[in-house]
Amino acid sequence: MASQAGRLPPVTQDPSRATFLELFFDLVFVFALTRISARAFEDLALEPGGAVGWSPVTGGAKTLLLLLALWAVWQNTAWSTSRYDPHHSGLQLIVITALVASMVMGVAIPRAFTTTGLAFATAYVAAQLSRPLILLTVGTPERQLKARMAITYAATGVLWITGALLPTTLRVWLWSLALGLEYLAGRFGFPVPGLGRSAVSRWDIAGRHLAERYQQFFLIALGETILVAGFSYSDSGYEPARTSTFALALAITILLWRIYVQRAGQILAEAVAAARRPASIGRSAADTHLVMVIGLTATAVGYELAIQHPMDHPEAAWIAMIIGGPVLFLLGRARFEYEVFNRVSPSRWVAVLVLVASVPLMLHHPPLLAEALVVVVLGAVALADARRARKGPPEAAATPF
């Protein structure tokens, strides 16, 4: 660890590069996201004939709950290193604690609602509660905020630990309640009776650093889609239909990358730096990237399904993953464009409408065809982006925040 000690003031410079420790921390989430995709087959009942009644919906909600918990740990850690000096020993302790806790959560994910629930909940609470306590210990000028955060995470921690000791249904409800309370608390400045609350829009952050961290997490999620496609193809044989589906999956991943980085993804840091309220666009970008990451996770599940069953009659849940994943990504990307440029290109909405309208048809055709449709639609969006970019000089950020 670095040797810096003593009081930890808000960041006064705007380092755009993540530290090596932060990049090391990100590697844990490559593993954790693959565990999310792996358990989706159990929760969503995705094997042929496995989807019965509401089981795909309830199973999907459980998987989403675990993903949101992982995101909360990563996002809160990223905000800490973007508000304070990431080279300070206290901040490095926060990152290391979150790294270890996230690894435990990732290992526990496949059986988080059965045998490993306590490990998952304990690791999550440790990551969330240790952060404000460490910040209080090293000293910050916002001690009341850190105290309110500690009180909030201690209270919700009771729900997490109690839920881990209860049967599955009650566990899901308590964990959902805890996560919801934490989200609302963060939105409203961690209000605590007698201690007040704070306005997130007034927080000092290193905007370029935070923007880069969101971009890096997006790349982690994108890399996870490649891992899932590669593992599925190598484990399922090399028949022509599977080979074609694997090639389509790689094409989709490349198009998702291209659509993300086309201008808005390249200048997010500039948009944050130019914003009147950098913390507000940072908070908004967090929600946007979460939507896109959920879309990428669903897309990865769709890859595995399509590669393993390229010519089978699809379950409804299969099409929800294959088509729904790119739809969620495009919705998040549309919001991302608004955050950076204060507008949304028509191609995003047209693509979403085409994909959604295709669902009834795709329910009666093999997954290979659904993947091909996604390639065509995303390709059209990427082409529209490229044509607009060629019409003039690079567009400057014009954020509404």
Summary of the structure (lengths in Angstrom):
residues: 401
radius of gyration: 21.4
end to end distance: 36.3
largest distance: 66.7
contacts: 1426
relative contact order: 0.11
helix: 76%
strand: 1%
